[in-house]
């Protein structure tokens, strides 16, 4: 009887926690299904959400699509750079012996705890000196600097690559580049999924770097554009009603928010199998 009661208690606790987190999301979804006039449940419908989306697209000549496209470039480009740079760096820290390896590993851990906002001004000064402000590809390249990805790949290679296998490959005459290409890379799928997913999410939600380096409204990202969308709504500033050809209320803002979150959800669904395998990185240590 005791185990059954304990299991039931755990299930009830998990259901309560799930309901606590699910209720705000469900309530927000209902807002997206309302009509513009804010009517109650009788006004809910997918057609209302479609009409709200069309209204959002008319705002400022469809600038939301430009924000989404810029975010995809920045987030995807930064994730690719993070994976390409993180895999060999993590492998080197985990399985190569060279002077300064411990210091380099310490510096990697140190940069992980430095707030991103601290780096915004120095990065702006460097990019401005190079005349590359409002260059979205420069921002994508900068977001590829992802020390957490290096640490994840370090843990992966430290726990999944046996030293005898690497020593045998060296005895067979393989160079370190060949060992990395033939042995380390094929075993890196979970690490690629983890680094790619976390880097994509971090880049997608990054606010301060696009705010400073992409000041033009047409070249900024959705993380910066969405607050502009909200602040221009008459719900938050009634004085904005005058002079606006398209007015955004709660249903339109809710639809825009869900569209903003859709790419992150899609990336998670695509990578979930590899993420499930990769979540056990370091468990064997």
Secondary structure, DSSP 8 states (H G I E B T S, - for coil): -HHHHHHHHHHHHHHHHHHHHHHHHHHHHHHHTS-TT---GGG--HHHHHHHHHHHHHGGGTHHHHHHHHHHHHHHHHHHHHHHHHHHHHHHHHH---TTHHHHHHHHHHHHTS-HHHHHHHHHHHHHHTT-TT-HHHHHHHHT--HHHHHHHHHHHHHHS-HHHHHHHHHTT--HHHHIIIIIGGG-HHHHHHHHHHHHHHHHH--HHHHHH--SGGGS-HHHHHHHHHHTSTTT-GGGGTT-SS---HHHHHHHHHHHHHHHHHHHHHHHHHHHHHTTTTTT-
